[in-house]
Amino acid sequence: MATSLPICAICMKDDSTKFASVWYAECEESICNDCEQQHSRMKLTKNHQPIPIDDYQKLPSSVADMKQGCKVHNRKLEFYCLIHNEPCCLSCVSQKHDTCKTLKPLSEVVEAVKSSAAFEDLEERTKDISELICNLIKDKQDNKARIEFQKKKNYFRSAKCPNGNN
């Protein structure tokens, strides 16, 4: 992610440049403190969950670049087809998934995934692997430093005694 703070998307439409304080995945926009207060009062957006802009910027680009809308129809993704394992908008449902009997609201699927034991297990494994990798990197750096030290020690030892005598 970029390290500079993004500009508030709402203020930018009014030709103003305030730094954003939060990111709304549902809106796919960064918003400043002033606009966030209005955003949280509106009926359509009051249940949106903000992400602090610092946390959003720490997300891997593969996660941060995910879109909430259908790439084909440019509509909100509302369902998940269990047969095709893909999210769908209303147009997708009527065009491609009209015979699918296992459509579920996307919000239910997401909540189930978030609260599932498998997701928690995966999250825990990811933390463990991350710690393991950090330890391996540290061990490698320590080994490299020991080898360099040993090389210098042997070099100075051989430089003092070129004929092998002490």
Biotite code that builds the C-alpha atoms (Angstrom):
import biotite.structure as struc

atoms = struc.array([
    struc.Atom([0.000, 0.000, 0.000], chain_id="A", res_id=1, res_name="MET", atom_name="CA", element="C"),
    struc.Atom([1.024, 3.582, -0.452], chain_id="A", res_id=2, res_name="ALA", atom_name="CA", element="C"),
    struc.Atom([2.533, 5.275, 2.586], chain_id="A", res_id=3, res_name="THR", atom_name="CA", element="C"),
    struc.Atom([1.026, 8.710, 1.958], chain_id="A", res_id=4, res_name="SER", atom_name="CA", element="C"),
    struc.Atom([-2.362, 9.479, 3.452], chain_id="A", res_id=5, res_name="LEU", atom_name="CA", element="C"),
    struc.Atom([-5.243, 9.348, 0.992], chain_id="A", res_id=6, res_name="PRO", atom_name="CA", element="C"),
    struc.Atom([-7.520, 12.325, 0.439], chain_id="A", res_id=7, res_name="ILE", atom_name="CA", element="C"),
    struc.Atom([-11.150, 12.212, 1.540], chain_id="A", res_id=8, res_name="CYS", atom_name="CA", element="C"),
    struc.Atom([-13.220, 11.079, -1.455], chain_id="A", res_id=9, res_name="ALA", atom_name="CA", element="C"),
    struc.Atom([-16.224, 13.207, -0.466], chain_id="A", res_id=10, res_name="ILE", atom_name="CA", element="C"),
    struc.Atom([-14.235, 16.397, 0.102], chain_id="A", res_id=11, res_name="CYS", atom_name="CA", element="C"),
    struc.Atom([-12.381, 15.841, -3.162], chain_id="A", res_id=12, res_name="MET", atom_name="CA", element="C"),
    struc.Atom([-15.717, 16.047, -5.009], chain_id="A", res_id=13, res_name="LYS", atom_name="CA", element="C"),
    struc.Atom([-16.101, 19.511, -3.465], chain_id="A", res_id=14, res_name="ASP", atom_name="CA", element="C"),
    struc.Atom([-12.578, 20.476, -4.594], chain_id="A", res_id=15, res_name="ASP", atom_name="CA", element="C"),
    struc.Atom([-11.261, 20.276, -1.036], chain_id="A", res_id=16, res_name="SER", atom_name="CA", element="C"),
    struc.Atom([-8.253, 18.247, 0.088], chain_id="A", res_id=17, res_name="THR", atom_name="CA", element="C"),
    struc.Atom([-8.628, 16.853, 3.602], chain_id="A", res_id=18, res_name="LYS", atom_name="CA", element="C"),
    struc.Atom([-6.732, 13.756, 4.630], chain_id="A", res_id=19, res_name="PHE", atom_name="CA", element="C"),
    struc.Atom([-8.844, 10.672, 5.147], chain_id="A", res_id=20, res_name="ALA", atom_name="CA", element="C"),
    struc.Atom([-9.018, 9.071, 8.585], chain_id="A", res_id=21, res_name="SER", atom_name="CA", element="C"),
    struc.Atom([-10.996, 5.905, 7.762], chain_id="A", res_id=22, res_name="VAL", atom_name="CA", element="C"),
    struc.Atom([-11.750, 3.523, 4.915], chain_id="A", res_id=23, res_name="TRP", atom_name="CA", element="C"),
    struc.Atom([-15.214, 2.099, 4.218], chain_id="A", res_id=24, res_name="TYR", atom_name="CA", element="C"),
    struc.Atom([-15.033, -1.172, 2.300], chain_id="A", res_id=25, res_name="ALA", atom_name="CA", element="C"),
    struc.Atom([-18.756, -1.033, 1.535], chain_id="A", res_id=26, res_name="GLU", atom_name="CA", element="C"),
    struc.Atom([-18.349, 2.334, -0.194], chain_id="A", res_id=27, res_name="CYS", atom_name="CA", element="C"),
    struc.Atom([-14.789, 1.663, -1.357], chain_id="A", res_id=28, res_name="GLU", atom_name="CA", element="C"),
    struc.Atom([-13.843, 5.179, -0.256], chain_id="A", res_id=29, res_name="GLU", atom_name="CA", element="C"),
    struc.Atom([-11.564, 6.886, 2.201], chain_id="A", res_id=30, res_name="SER", atom_name="CA", element="C"),
    struc.Atom([-13.258, 9.557, 4.314], chain_id="A", res_id=31, res_name="ILE", atom_name="CA", element="C"),
    struc.Atom([-12.111, 12.334, 6.691], chain_id="A", res_id=32, res_name="CYS", atom_name="CA", element="C"),
    struc.Atom([-13.356, 12.806, 10.276], chain_id="A", res_id=33, res_name="ASN", atom_name="CA", element="C"),
    struc.Atom([-15.944, 15.441, 9.322], chain_id="A", res_id=34, res_name="ASP", atom_name="CA", element="C"),
    struc.Atom([-17.466, 13.370, 6.529], chain_id="A", res_id=35, res_name="CYS", atom_name="CA", element="C"),
    struc.Atom([-17.347, 10.246, 8.705], chain_id="A", res_id=36, res_name="GLU", atom_name="CA", element="C"),
    struc.Atom([-19.731, 11.873, 11.187], chain_id="A", res_id=37, res_name="GLN", atom_name="CA", element="C"),
    struc.Atom([-22.245, 12.533, 8.408], chain_id="A", res_id=38, res_name="GLN", atom_name="CA", element="C"),
    struc.Atom([-21.688, 9.080, 6.947], chain_id="A", res_id=39, res_name="HIS", atom_name="CA", element="C"),
    struc.Atom([-22.538, 7.408, 10.269], chain_id="A", res_id=40, res_name="SER", atom_name="CA", element="C"),
    struc.Atom([-25.821, 9.362, 10.529], chain_id="A", res_id=41, res_name="ARG", atom_name="CA", element="C"),
    struc.Atom([-27.241, 8.473, 7.128], chain_id="A", res_id=42, res_name="MET", atom_name="CA", element="C"),
    struc.Atom([-29.783, 5.656, 6.945], chain_id="A", res_id=43, res_name="LYS", atom_name="CA", element="C"),
    struc.Atom([-28.064, 3.858, 4.066], chain_id="A", res_id=44, res_name="LEU", atom_name="CA", element="C"),
    struc.Atom([-24.567, 4.012, 5.534], chain_id="A", res_id=45, res_name="THR", atom_name="CA", element="C"),
    struc.Atom([-24.989, 4.082, 9.315], chain_id="A", res_id=46, res_name="LYS", atom_name="CA", element="C"),
    struc.Atom([-24.222, 0.357, 9.640], chain_id="A", res_id=47, res_name="ASN", atom_name="CA", element="C"),
    struc.Atom([-21.008, 0.523, 7.607], chain_id="A", res_id=48, res_name="HIS", atom_name="CA", element="C"),
    struc.Atom([-17.928, -0.426, 9.592], chain_id="A", res_id=49, res_name="GLN", atom_name="CA", element="C"),
    struc.Atom([-14.961, 1.951, 9.211], chain_id="A", res_id=50, res_name="PRO", atom_name="CA", element="C"),
    struc.Atom([-11.383, 0.735, 9.113], chain_id="A", res_id=51, res_name="ILE", atom_name="CA", element="C"),
    struc.Atom([-8.758, 3.169, 10.453], chain_id="A", res_id=52, res_name="PRO", atom_name="CA", element="C"),
    struc.Atom([-6.754, 4.428, 7.485], chain_id="A", res_id=53, res_name="ILE", atom_name="CA", element="C"),
    struc.Atom([-3.489, 3.212, 9.079], chain_id="A", res_id=54, res_name="ASP", atom_name="CA", element="C"),
    struc.Atom([-4.870, -0.335, 9.302], chain_id="A", res_id=55, res_name="ASP", atom_name="CA", element="C"),
    struc.Atom([-6.188, -0.149, 5.753], chain_id="A", res_id=56, res_name="TYR", atom_name="CA", element="C"),
    struc.Atom([-2.785, 0.917, 4.456], chain_id="A", res_id=57, res_name="GLN", atom_name="CA", element="C"),
    struc.Atom([-1.165, -2.086, 6.167], chain_id="A", res_id=58, res_name="LYS", atom_name="CA", element="C"),
    struc.Atom([-3.378, -4.538, 4.270], chain_id="A", res_id=59, res_name="LEU", atom_name="CA", element="C"),
    struc.Atom([-1.748, -6.516, 1.468], chain_id="A", res_id=60, res_name="PRO", atom_name="CA", element="C"),
    struc.Atom([-2.686, -5.056, -1.913], chain_id="A", res_id=61, res_name="SER", atom_name="CA", element="C"),
    struc.Atom([-4.469, -8.296, -2.839], chain_id="A", res_id=62, res_name="SER", atom_name="CA", element="C"),
    struc.Atom([-6.898, -7.702, 0.032], chain_id="A", res_id=63, res_name="VAL", atom_name="CA", element="C"),
    struc.Atom([-7.153, -3.925, -0.242], chain_id="A", res_id=64, res_name="ALA", atom_name="CA", element="C"),
    struc.Atom([-7.916, -4.094, -3.972], chain_id="A", res_id=65, res_name="ASP", atom_name="CA", element="C"),
    struc.Atom([-10.910, -6.405, -3.531], chain_id="A", res_id=66, res_name="MET", atom_name="CA", element="C"),
    struc.Atom([-14.082, -4.817, -4.824], chain_id="A", res_id=67, res_name="LYS", atom_name="CA", element="C"),
    struc.Atom([-17.570, -5.044, -3.344], chain_id="A", res_id=68, res_name="GLN", atom_name="CA", element="C"),
    struc.Atom([-19.261, -4.905, -6.728], chain_id="A", res_id=69, res_name="GLY", atom_name="CA", element="C"),
    struc.Atom([-19.783, -7.313, -9.605], chain_id="A", res_id=70, res_name="CYS", atom_name="CA", element="C"),
    struc.Atom([-17.111, -6.900, -12.273], chain_id="A", res_id=71, res_name="LYS", atom_name="CA", element="C"),
    struc.Atom([-19.558, -7.819, -15.033], chain_id="A", res_id=72, res_name="VAL", atom_name="CA", element="C"),
    struc.Atom([-22.638, -5.792, -14.046], chain_id="A", res_id=73, res_name="HIS", atom_name="CA", element="C"),
    struc.Atom([-21.149, -3.119, -11.770], chain_id="A", res_id=74, res_name="ASN", atom_name="CA", element="C"),
    struc.Atom([-23.752, -3.926, -9.111], chain_id="A", res_id=75, res_name="ARG", atom_name="CA", element="C"),
    struc.Atom([-23.457, -4.807, -5.435], chain_id="A", res_id=76, res_name="LYS", atom_name="CA", element="C"),
    struc.Atom([-22.614, -8.449, -4.703], chain_id="A", res_id=77, res_name="LEU", atom_name="CA", element="C"),
    struc.Atom([-25.462, -9.787, -2.581], chain_id="A", res_id=78, res_name="GLU", atom_name="CA", element="C"),
    struc.Atom([-25.475, -13.576, -2.948], chain_id="A", res_id=79, res_name="PHE", atom_name="CA", element="C"),
    struc.Atom([-23.062, -16.477, -2.955], chain_id="A", res_id=80, res_name="TYR", atom_name="CA", element="C"),
    struc.Atom([-23.569, -19.522, -5.167], chain_id="A", res_id=81, res_name="CYS", atom_name="CA", element="C"),
    struc.Atom([-22.415, -22.643, -3.344], chain_id="A", res_id=82, res_name="LEU", atom_name="CA", element="C"),
    struc.Atom([-22.431, -24.657, -6.577], chain_id="A", res_id=83, res_name="ILE", atom_name="CA", element="C"),
    struc.Atom([-20.085, -22.309, -8.475], chain_id="A", res_id=84, res_name="HIS", atom_name="CA", element="C"),
    struc.Atom([-18.288, -20.987, -5.357], chain_id="A", res_id=85, res_name="ASN", atom_name="CA", element="C"),
    struc.Atom([-18.651, -17.366, -6.403], chain_id="A", res_id=86, res_name="GLU", atom_name="CA", element="C"),
    struc.Atom([-20.354, -14.181, -5.231], chain_id="A", res_id=87, res_name="PRO", atom_name="CA", element="C"),
    struc.Atom([-23.179, -12.846, -7.414], chain_id="A", res_id=88, res_name="CYS", atom_name="CA", element="C"),
    struc.Atom([-25.170, -9.687, -7.937], chain_id="A", res_id=89, res_name="CYS", atom_name="CA", element="C"),
    struc.Atom([-28.908, -9.746, -8.739], chain_id="A", res_id=90, res_name="LEU", atom_name="CA", element="C"),
    struc.Atom([-28.170, -9.670, -12.472], chain_id="A", res_id=91, res_name="SER", atom_name="CA", element="C"),
    struc.Atom([-25.809, -12.637, -12.155], chain_id="A", res_id=92, res_name="CYS", atom_name="CA", element="C"),
    struc.Atom([-28.493, -14.546, -10.262], chain_id="A", res_id=93, res_name="VAL", atom_name="CA", element="C"),
    struc.Atom([-31.067, -14.032, -12.997], chain_id="A", res_id=94, res_name="SER", atom_name="CA", element="C"),
    struc.Atom([-28.647, -14.611, -15.905], chain_id="A", res_id=95, res_name="GLN", atom_name="CA", element="C"),
    struc.Atom([-26.179, -17.260, -14.782], chain_id="A", res_id=96, res_name="LYS", atom_name="CA", element="C"),
    struc.Atom([-27.494, -18.757, -11.553], chain_id="A", res_id=97, res_name="HIS", atom_name="CA", element="C"),
    struc.Atom([-31.234, -18.941, -12.223], chain_id="A", res_id=98, res_name="ASP", atom_name="CA", element="C"),
    struc.Atom([-31.248, -22.747, -11.821], chain_id="A", res_id=99, res_name="THR", atom_name="CA", element="C"),
    struc.Atom([-28.883, -22.847, -8.841], chain_id="A", res_id=100, res_name="CYS", atom_name="CA", element="C"),
    struc.Atom([-30.717, -23.980, -5.724], chain_id="A", res_id=101, res_name="LYS", atom_name="CA", element="C"),
    struc.Atom([-27.952, -23.142, -3.265], chain_id="A", res_id=102, res_name="THR", atom_name="CA", element="C"),
    struc.Atom([-27.770, -19.356, -3.310], chain_id="A", res_id=103, res_name="LEU", atom_name="CA", element="C"),
    struc.Atom([-27.188, -17.785, 0.090], chain_id="A", res_id=104, res_name="LYS", atom_name="CA", element="C"),
    struc.Atom([-27.033, -14.143, 1.137], chain_id="A", res_id=105, res_name="PRO", atom_name="CA", element="C"),
    struc.Atom([-23.387, -13.103, 0.945], chain_id="A", res_id=106, res_name="LEU", atom_name="CA", element="C"),
    struc.Atom([-23.566, -11.504, 4.412], chain_id="A", res_id=107, res_name="SER", atom_name="CA", element="C"),
    struc.Atom([-24.493, -14.892, 5.947], chain_id="A", res_id=108, res_name="GLU", atom_name="CA", element="C"),
    struc.Atom([-21.643, -16.653, 4.168], chain_id="A", res_id=109, res_name="VAL", atom_name="CA", element="C"),
    struc.Atom([-19.118, -14.026, 5.279], chain_id="A", res_id=110, res_name="VAL", atom_name="CA", element="C"),
    struc.Atom([-20.298, -14.178, 8.899], chain_id="A", res_id=111, res_name="GLU", atom_name="CA", element="C"),
    struc.Atom([-20.160, -17.978, 8.866], chain_id="A", res_id=112, res_name="ALA", atom_name="CA", element="C"),
    struc.Atom([-16.603, -17.875, 7.531], chain_id="A", res_id=113, res_name="VAL", atom_name="CA", element="C"),
    struc.Atom([-15.514, -15.278, 10.073], chain_id="A", res_id=114, res_name="LYS", atom_name="CA", element="C"),
    struc.Atom([-16.918, -17.250, 13.003], chain_id="A", res_id=115, res_name="SER", atom_name="CA", element="C"),
    struc.Atom([-15.998, -20.732, 11.824], chain_id="A", res_id=116, res_name="SER", atom_name="CA", element="C"),
    struc.Atom([-13.465, -22.800, 13.708], chain_id="A", res_id=117, res_name="ALA", atom_name="CA", element="C"),
    struc.Atom([-11.626, -23.442, 10.460], chain_id="A", res_id=118, res_name="ALA", atom_name="CA", element="C"),
    struc.Atom([-11.118, -19.718, 9.913], chain_id="A", res_id=119, res_name="PHE", atom_name="CA", element="C"),
    struc.Atom([-9.838, -19.277, 13.468], chain_id="A", res_id=120, res_name="GLU", atom_name="CA", element="C"),
    struc.Atom([-7.540, -22.258, 12.991], chain_id="A", res_id=121, res_name="ASP", atom_name="CA", element="C"),
    struc.Atom([-6.229, -20.833, 9.733], chain_id="A", res_id=122, res_name="LEU", atom_name="CA", element="C"),
    struc.Atom([-5.644, -17.487, 11.406], chain_id="A", res_id=123, res_name="GLU", atom_name="CA", element="C"),
    struc.Atom([-3.732, -19.177, 14.232], chain_id="A", res_id=124, res_name="GLU", atom_name="CA", element="C"),
    struc.Atom([-1.657, -21.244, 11.797], chain_id="A", res_id=125, res_name="ARG", atom_name="CA", element="C"),
    struc.Atom([-0.804, -18.114, 9.844], chain_id="A", res_id=126, res_name="THR", atom_name="CA", element="C"),
    struc.Atom([0.467, -16.447, 13.023], chain_id="A", res_id=127, res_name="LYS", atom_name="CA", element="C"),
    struc.Atom([2.516, -19.542, 13.878], chain_id="A", res_id=128, res_name="ASP", atom_name="CA", element="C"),
    struc.Atom([4.041, -19.694, 10.404], chain_id="A", res_id=129, res_name="ILE", atom_name="CA", element="C"),
    struc.Atom([4.828, -15.992, 10.523], chain_id="A", res_id=130, res_name="SER", atom_name="CA", element="C"),
    struc.Atom([6.633, -16.434, 13.861], chain_id="A", res_id=131, res_name="GLU", atom_name="CA", element="C"),
    struc.Atom([8.506, -19.441, 12.476], chain_id="A", res_id=132, res_name="LEU", atom_name="CA", element="C"),
    struc.Atom([9.647, -17.468, 9.434], chain_id="A", res_id=133, res_name="ILE", atom_name="CA", element="C"),
    struc.Atom([10.798, -14.583, 11.654], chain_id="A", res_id=134, res_name="CYS", atom_name="CA", element="C"),
    struc.Atom([12.781, -17.036, 13.794], chain_id="A", res_id=135, res_name="ASN", atom_name="CA", element="C"),
    struc.Atom([14.342, -18.650, 10.708], chain_id="A", res_id=136, res_name="LEU", atom_name="CA", element="C"),
    struc.Atom([15.378, -15.237, 9.371], chain_id="A", res_id=137, res_name="ILE", atom_name="CA", element="C"),
    struc.Atom([16.916, -14.316, 12.730], chain_id="A", res_id=138, res_name="LYS", atom_name="CA", element="C"),
    struc.Atom([18.756, -17.652, 12.912], chain_id="A", res_id=139, res_name="ASP", atom_name="CA", element="C"),
    struc.Atom([20.073, -17.171, 9.379], chain_id="A", res_id=140, res_name="LYS", atom_name="CA", element="C"),
    struc.Atom([21.305, -13.672, 10.224], chain_id="A", res_id=141, res_name="GLN", atom_name="CA", element="C"),
    struc.Atom([22.960, -14.961, 13.416], chain_id="A", res_id=142, res_name="ASP", atom_name="CA", element="C"),
    struc.Atom([24.654, -17.784, 11.485], chain_id="A", res_id=143, res_name="ASN", atom_name="CA", element="C"),
    struc.Atom([25.877, -15.348, 8.854], chain_id="A", res_id=144, res_name="LYS", atom_name="CA", element="C"),
    struc.Atom([27.323, -13.077, 11.552], chain_id="A", res_id=145, res_name="ALA", atom_name="CA", element="C"),
    struc.Atom([29.060, -16.060, 13.229], chain_id="A", res_id=146, res_name="ARG", atom_name="CA", element="C"),
    struc.Atom([30.566, -17.152, 9.912], chain_id="A", res_id=147, res_name="ILE", atom_name="CA", element="C"),
    struc.Atom([31.839, -13.628, 9.212], chain_id="A", res_id=148, res_name="GLU", atom_name="CA", element="C"),
    struc.Atom([33.319, -13.454, 12.693], chain_id="A", res_id=149, res_name="PHE", atom_name="CA", element="C"),
    struc.Atom([34.953, -16.857, 12.254], chain_id="A", res_id=150, res_name="GLN", atom_name="CA", element="C"),
    struc.Atom([36.409, -15.800, 8.868], chain_id="A", res_id=151, res_name="LYS", atom_name="CA", element="C"),
    struc.Atom([37.931, -12.655, 10.380], chain_id="A", res_id=152, res_name="LYS", atom_name="CA", element="C"),
    struc.Atom([39.270, -14.587, 13.363], chain_id="A", res_id=153, res_name="LYS", atom_name="CA", element="C"),
    struc.Atom([40.916, -17.171, 11.076], chain_id="A", res_id=154, res_name="ASN", atom_name="CA", element="C"),
    struc.Atom([42.286, -14.434, 8.799], chain_id="A", res_id=155, res_name="TYR", atom_name="CA", element="C"),
    struc.Atom([43.947, -12.607, 11.667], chain_id="A", res_id=156, res_name="PHE", atom_name="CA", element="C"),
    struc.Atom([45.258, -15.868, 13.116], chain_id="A", res_id=157, res_name="ARG", atom_name="CA", element="C"),
    struc.Atom([46.869, -16.830, 9.792], chain_id="A", res_id=158, res_name="SER", atom_name="CA", element="C"),
    struc.Atom([48.205, -13.270, 9.264], chain_id="A", res_id=159, res_name="ALA", atom_name="CA", element="C"),
    struc.Atom([50.059, -13.332, 12.616], chain_id="A", res_id=160, res_name="LYS", atom_name="CA", element="C"),
    struc.Atom([51.660, -16.697, 12.024], chain_id="A", res_id=161, res_name="CYS", atom_name="CA", element="C"),
    struc.Atom([52.389, -17.145, 8.317], chain_id="A", res_id=162, res_name="PRO", atom_name="CA", element="C"),
    struc.Atom([54.563, -20.232, 8.964], chain_id="A", res_id=163, res_name="ASN", atom_name="CA", element="C"),
    struc.Atom([52.004, -21.842, 11.266], chain_id="A", res_id=164, res_name="GLY", atom_name="CA", element="C"),
    struc.Atom([53.967, -21.232, 14.514], chain_id="A", res_id=165, res_name="ASN", atom_name="CA", element="C"),
    struc.Atom([52.411, -19.399, 17.450], chain_id="A", res_id=166, res_name="ASN", atom_name="CA", element="C"),
])
